[in-house]
Amino acid sequence: APTLRKTLAGSVACSATSASVTSSAPAARVRTDLAMLGAERTTPRPARLRLLAEAPEAALEKVAAEIECYWELALAPYWARIRGLLEADVFHRARQVAEHGSARVLSELHETVRWDDGTLHLVRRHCALTRDEAGSGLLLVPSVFAWPRVMTRSVPPEPPQLAYPARGIGGLWEPRPTTATEAVAAVLGRSRALLLAELDTPASTTRLAERCGLSAPGVSQHLIALRNAGLVTAHRSGRSVLYARTSVADALLTPTGEPA
């Protein structure tokens, strides 16, 4: 259980670091990854990919720059919301491990994933996940891009990976109610109302400060007040403390006439 919890906690990493990692990747690793991608193709490899395989060092900086450009345009503007959802999923799975064990987590990941008598079954998936006798385990990766199916990757010596739809993905882009938030702000103050609205998914003080444009010490003081009022709860996850709204806070933020 501790190993799985550590793996879960490590599965949420900021994609902004991808460019620096790519630019320093060993040539052998690049060729291995390209070979893996080539094995899945049914058409000849494009000339650009052939050139990259022949001389990775010459093209890695350009590839890294393209990845960074894609990140800035396609993901960075939405990363705070995406990361909040992923962190909430990790928090939920870690609690499941602590309270019910690893089997419970594996059994509830997805309808096509089944844990049965020590064996992980992936329904309707034509793949081979190798088992490492050294005990490298299985890396679980919550994702907002793996819906509606799971995705797998198995490239030794890395541990096999299983990407699954993160909890709450269906509401990721839903607009947040504003009428109730404004009413709460009139009573609690705008900063505390904003913090409550941002806690659709559990988050740390640092993350809330980044999202709301407030100082971390200020957020900490607001959270203490909200916790004393019974509007938020705090739970430790690894080295971080994650805050979550209570049912009372959910009711406050629900527009009158709508179910909480």
N, C-alpha and C positions, 0 to 999 in steps of 0.2 A: 504493500500500500504506500509506504513512504516514497518508493521509487516512482510509482505511477503519479503520485502527487507532484513530485519534482519535475517529471516529464511534462505534465499538464501545464505547470507554472512556466516552464521554459518554452512552451509552444507559441506564446504570444510575443513576437519580436517585431520591432519597428522595421518596416520594409525600406525605410529611407537609407538603411545601411547596405542595401543590396548592391549599390553601385561600387562602393569601396571594396566589398567582398569580391565582386566580379572582376574588378580590375587587378586584383592580386591573386586570382585563382591560378593554380599550377596548370601548365599546358596539358599534362597527362589527364587532369581532372576534366578539362574542357573537352578533350577528345573522347573521354568515356561518356560524358553527358551527350555529346553529339551522336555517338554511336547508339546510345539508348534511344534517342529521338528518331534516328534513322531506321531503327528496327521496326518502328511503328508506321513508317511511311509505306505507301503503296505506289508512289511515283518516284522517279529519280531525284536524288538530292540536288537542290539548287546550287548553282556555281558559287554563290557567296558562302554557303555553308561548307562547300568543299575547300575553299580558300581558308576559311576559319580553322578547319580541322588540320590543314597542312601547316599553317603558321599562326597559332593562337596568340602568341605574344604580340604580333603586329596589329591585331584587331581588337584586343581586349579593352583597351582604353575607349575606343569608339563604341563598343557594345555597352560598356559601363555608362557612358554619356547618354546613350539612347535610353537605357533603363532609368536613369535619373530623370531624364526629360519626361518619360512616360509617367513616372511616379508623381512629379510635380503637377502634371496636367490632369491625370486621371484619378489619382488616389489621395494625394495630400489634402485637397480641400475637404474630403469626407473622412479622413483618417480618424479624427477624434471620435466620431460617432461609431465607426466600424470597430475601432480598438475597444471602445466601451462595451460593445456587444460581445467581443471575443473574451475580454477580461471577465465579464459576467458569466460566460459559459465555463471558463476555467474555474472560477470560484465555485460554481454549482457542482461541477464534476469532482473537485477536490473535497467538497463537503460530502458528496456521495461516497467517495473512497473512505473517508474517515468514519462515516456512520454505518455504511453497509458493505464496504469492501469493493475490490476491483471488479469482481464479476458483475455487480450491479451496474457499474459504469459501462462496461462493455456491452451488456445486454440492452441498455437503453440509448445507445448512440444513434441508432437508425434502424428502420424497419427491415433493412436488408442485412443487418449485422446481427449475428446470433452467437452467444457464448454457451457452449454445451460441453460439460464434462471435461473442461480443460482445453477445449479446441475452439478457435475462433472461426466461424463460418461466415462467408460473404456470399449472399444469395445472388445468383445471376451475374457474378463477376468472373470474367475469364482472366485470372491473374495468378501469379505464384508469389506468395509472401514467404521468403525463406526464414528459417529459424536459426538464430545464431547461438551456437552452443556456449559461447563466451558470456551470454546473458545480456546482450545489448538492448533487449526488450522491444517494445512497440511504441512508436511515437504517434500520439494522437494529436491531430491538428484541427481545431475548430476553424471553420471557414465560412465566409459569406458568399463564396463563389462555388461551393461544392453542392449547391442545391439543384435538383431534388435528389441526386444520388451521392454516393460516397466516391472518393477517388483514392487510389492506392499508388504507392511507389516503393520499389524494392531494389536497391542498388547497393550490394555489399561493397565495402564493409560498414556502410551506414545502416542504422536500424531501419527496418521496414516502417513505412509511414501510412497512416490512414487518416485522410481528411474527410470530415463530416460536416453537415450543415449545423452552424451554431444555433443555439436556442434563441428564439425571438427574432429570427431572420425575417419572418413575415411582416413584422412591424418596423423594420429598420428605417424605412423611408417615410413612414407615416408622419404627417404634420402634427406637431404638439399643440394641445389646446392652449389658447392664450387668454380667454375670458376669465377662467378660474385663476390663472396665474396672476393676472393683474389684481384680482380681488385679494388674493393671498398677500401680494406685495404691499397692498395698502395697510395690511395688519402687521405682517412680519418684517417688512422692509424689502426693497427690491433685491438686494444681494442674497438674502436667505431664500426668497421665493425662487430666484434663479437657480440656486444650488439644489433646491428640492426638485425643480423641473429637470435639471440635468441628471438626477439620480434615477432615470428610467432603468438604468442598469448600475450595479454596484461600482464604485470608483474610489480611488485614493484621494487624499488631500492634494497631492501634487497634480494629479490628472484633472481634478475639478478646477484648480487654480488656472491651469492652462486653458481649459475650455471656456471658463467664465471671464478670463482676463483680470483675475483678482490675485492678490498676494497670497502665498501659501499660509503665512501666519494668520492673515485675516480670515481665510477659509477655515482654518483650524478653529478659531474662536467661534465662528458662526456654527460650525458643526457641533461643537460642544453645547451651545445653546439649543440647537435643534434636537440634539440627543437628550438633553435634560427635559425637553418638552415632549418627548415621546414621539418625535417625528422622524427620526433616523435611528438606525442601529449600526453598530460597528462590529466587524469580524476580522480576525487576523488571517491573512493568506500569505504564507511565506514570510518575507520581511516587510510586507505592506499591511496596512489596515484599510479594509474596504468598507465604505459606508453605503447603506441601502435605505430606501424609504420604507416606512412602516405602513400598515394598512390605513392608519389615521391620516398620514400625509397623502396617500393615494386618494382618499376620499376628499381631502381639501382641494386637490388639484383637478378633481373631476367636475366638469360643468354641471350646474344644477339640472336635474332631470335625466342625467345619464347614469347608468350603473357603474360602480367603481370597479 
